[in-house]
């Protein structure tokens, strides 16, 4: 069982350090910037820090691809490459993994695939932001003393993930995957590969 950040403040520093190192690796190796997502982005949007009752860090990368086939092929290429490099990769689902860098002795970081469709819908497993801008713009943010990038406007992306009441903490919050996204994720699974 994971320990919430609020019960062990030293864990925040380790996770942020891991997030920074994974972000640097992802950019250098794949040319894809990682950005805070889900609970990590929510914590930043609320008060600029990780949420005390959270117990991990979430990131996403913006795929260069727009088709499901392209997104899936890119995701599996990255997964195979990271495993071949000796990193610890746990596939949680198609489009979602946990990465621990080899020899880092740091906790793993959740990584989600995200992409813009030709119809300008923004997908970040398992959510959809319909009628997104034709491109996703990023700005630098400071989270727990480290510099990362975040999609703008942050509020739109947090609302996509958590709904209209995202400013109100809810420890009982449960993710419900929209039917449309379930169909998309099923299609991605068909395109999945053994690695």
C-alpha positions as CSV (number, residue, x, y, z in Angstrom):
1,X,0.0,0.0,0.0
2,X,1.3,3.4,-0.9
3,X,1.8,6.1,1.7
4,X,0.1,9.5,1.0
5,X,2.4,12.4,0.6
6,X,0.9,14.2,3.6
7,X,2.1,11.4,5.9
8,X,5.7,11.5,4.7
9,X,6.7,14.9,3.2
10,X,10.1,13.5,2.2
11,X,8.3,11.3,-0.4
12,X,7.2,14.4,-2.3
13,X,10.8,15.4,-2.9
14,X,11.7,11.9,-4.2
15,X,8.7,11.8,-6.5
16,X,9.4,15.2,-7.9
17,X,13.0,14.3,-8.4
18,X,11.9,11.2,-10.3
19,X,9.4,13.2,-12.3
20,X,12.1,15.6,-13.3
21,X,14.5,12.8,-14.3
22,X,11.9,10.9,-16.3
23,X,10.9,14.2,-18.0
24,X,14.5,14.8,-19.0
25,X,14.9,11.3,-20.3
26,X,11.7,11.4,-22.3
27,X,12.7,14.7,-23.9
28,X,16.2,13.6,-24.7
29,X,15.3,10.2,-26.0
30,X,12.0,10.8,-27.8
31,X,11.7,14.5,-28.2
32,X,8.4,14.4,-26.3
33,X,8.0,16.7,-23.3
34,X,6.1,15.3,-20.3
35,X,3.6,17.4,-18.5
36,X,1.8,16.9,-15.2
37,X,-1.5,15.2,-15.5
38,X,-4.4,14.1,-13.4
39,X,-3.8,14.4,-9.6
40,X,-0.4,16.0,-10.1
41,X,-1.9,18.7,-12.4
42,X,-4.9,19.1,-10.0
43,X,-2.6,19.7,-7.1
44,X,-0.8,22.4,-9.0
45,X,-4.0,24.0,-10.1
46,X,-5.4,24.1,-6.6
47,X,-2.4,25.3,-4.6
48,X,0.8,24.8,-6.5
49,X,1.8,21.6,-4.8
50,X,1.2,17.8,-4.7
51,X,-2.0,16.8,-3.0
52,X,-1.4,15.5,0.5
53,X,-3.7,12.5,0.2
54,X,-2.2,11.5,-3.2
55,X,0.5,8.9,-3.4
56,X,2.0,9.1,-6.9
57,X,2.8,11.4,-9.7
58,X,1.0,11.4,-13.1
59,X,2.4,12.7,-16.3
60,X,1.4,12.6,-20.0
61,X,3.1,13.2,-23.3
62,X,1.5,14.8,-26.4
63,X,1.8,12.3,-29.2
64,X,3.0,13.4,-32.6
65,X,0.3,11.2,-34.1
66,X,-3.4,11.9,-34.6
67,X,-4.8,8.5,-35.6
68,X,-5.4,5.7,-33.2
69,X,-3.1,3.5,-35.2
70,X,-0.3,6.1,-35.1
71,X,-0.8,6.8,-31.3
72,X,-0.7,3.0,-30.5
73,X,2.4,2.4,-32.7
74,X,4.2,5.3,-31.1
75,X,3.3,4.2,-27.6
76,X,4.4,0.6,-28.2
77,X,7.6,1.7,-29.8
78,X,8.4,3.8,-26.7
79,X,7.5,0.9,-24.4
80,X,9.8,-1.5,-26.2
81,X,12.6,0.9,-26.4
82,X,12.5,1.7,-22.7
83,X,12.5,-2.0,-21.8
84,X,15.4,-2.6,-24.2
85,X,17.3,0.1,-22.4
86,X,16.8,-1.8,-19.1
87,X,14.3,0.5,-17.5
88,X,11.5,-0.9,-15.3
89,X,8.3,-0.5,-17.3
90,X,4.9,-1.6,-16.1
91,X,2.1,-1.5,-18.6
92,X,-1.0,-0.5,-16.8
93,X,-3.2,-0.3,-19.9
94,X,-2.8,0.7,-23.5
95,X,-1.7,4.3,-23.3
96,X,-0.7,4.1,-19.6
97,X,2.5,2.9,-18.1
98,X,4.6,3.3,-15.0
99,X,8.4,4.0,-15.5
100,X,11.2,3.6,-13.1
101,X,14.6,4.7,-14.6
102,X,17.3,2.1,-14.4
103,X,19.8,2.7,-11.5
104,X,17.9,5.7,-10.2
105,X,16.6,4.2,-6.9
106,X,13.6,6.6,-7.4
107,X,9.9,5.8,-7.4
108,X,8.1,5.1,-10.7
109,X,6.2,7.8,-12.6
110,X,2.9,7.2,-14.3
111,X,2.9,8.2,-18.0
112,X,-0.2,8.6,-20.2
113,X,-0.4,9.0,-23.9
114,X,-2.4,12.1,-25.1
115,X,-3.2,13.3,-28.6
116,X,-5.2,15.7,-30.6
117,X,-7.6,14.2,-33.1
118,X,-8.1,15.7,-36.6
119,X,-11.4,17.0,-35.2
120,X,-9.5,18.9,-32.5
121,X,-10.6,16.7,-29.7
122,X,-7.9,16.3,-27.0
123,X,-7.6,12.8,-25.6
124,X,-5.7,11.9,-22.5
125,X,-6.5,8.4,-21.4
126,X,-9.2,8.0,-20.1
127,X,-10.6,11.5,-20.8
128,X,-11.7,13.7,-23.7
129,X,-11.6,17.5,-24.0
130,X,-13.9,18.1,-27.0
131,X,-13.4,21.2,-29.1
132,X,-9.9,21.8,-27.9
133,X,-7.8,24.4,-29.6
134,X,-6.2,23.3,-32.8
135,X,-2.9,22.9,-30.8
136,X,-2.0,22.4,-27.2
137,X,0.1,25.2,-25.8
138,X,2.4,24.7,-22.9
139,X,3.9,27.2,-20.3
140,X,6.5,26.7,-17.6
141,X,5.2,26.1,-14.1
142,X,7.0,25.6,-10.8
143,X,5.9,22.5,-8.9
144,X,7.5,21.7,-5.5
145,X,10.6,23.8,-6.5
146,X,11.1,22.2,-9.9
147,X,10.3,23.6,-13.3
148,X,7.9,21.6,-15.6
149,X,5.6,22.5,-18.4
150,X,1.8,22.4,-18.3
151,X,-1.0,22.6,-20.9
152,X,-2.8,25.9,-21.1
153,X,-5.3,26.9,-20.0
154,X,-4.7,24.6,-17.0
155,X,-8.3,25.0,-15.7
156,X,-9.7,23.5,-19.0
157,X,-7.6,20.4,-18.7
158,X,-8.3,19.9,-15.0
159,X,-12.0,20.4,-15.6
160,X,-11.8,17.7,-18.3
161,X,-10.3,15.3,-15.8
162,X,-12.3,16.1,-12.7
163,X,-15.4,18.0,-13.7
164,X,-16.8,21.4,-12.6
165,X,-16.1,20.8,-8.9
166,X,-12.4,20.3,-9.3
167,X,-11.5,23.0,-6.8
168,X,-13.3,21.1,-4.0
169,X,-11.1,18.2,-2.5
170,X,-13.0,14.9,-2.7
171,X,-11.1,11.9,-1.3
172,X,-13.9,9.6,-2.5
173,X,-13.6,10.8,-6.1
174,X,-13.8,7.8,-8.5
175,X,-12.9,8.0,-12.2
176,X,-15.7,7.0,-14.6
177,X,-14.5,6.4,-18.1
178,X,-16.8,8.0,-20.7
179,X,-18.4,5.5,-23.1
180,X,-16.7,7.2,-26.1
181,X,-13.3,6.8,-24.5
182,X,-14.0,3.1,-23.7
183,X,-14.6,2.5,-27.4
184,X,-11.3,4.3,-28.2
185,X,-9.4,2.4,-25.6
186,X,-10.8,-0.9,-26.9
187,X,-9.6,0.0,-30.4
188,X,-6.2,0.8,-29.0
189,X,-6.0,-2.6,-27.3
190,X,-6.7,-4.3,-30.6
191,X,-3.6,-2.4,-31.8
192,X,-1.5,-3.4,-28.8
193,X,1.6,-5.5,-29.0
194,X,3.4,-7.9,-26.8
195,X,6.7,-6.4,-25.5
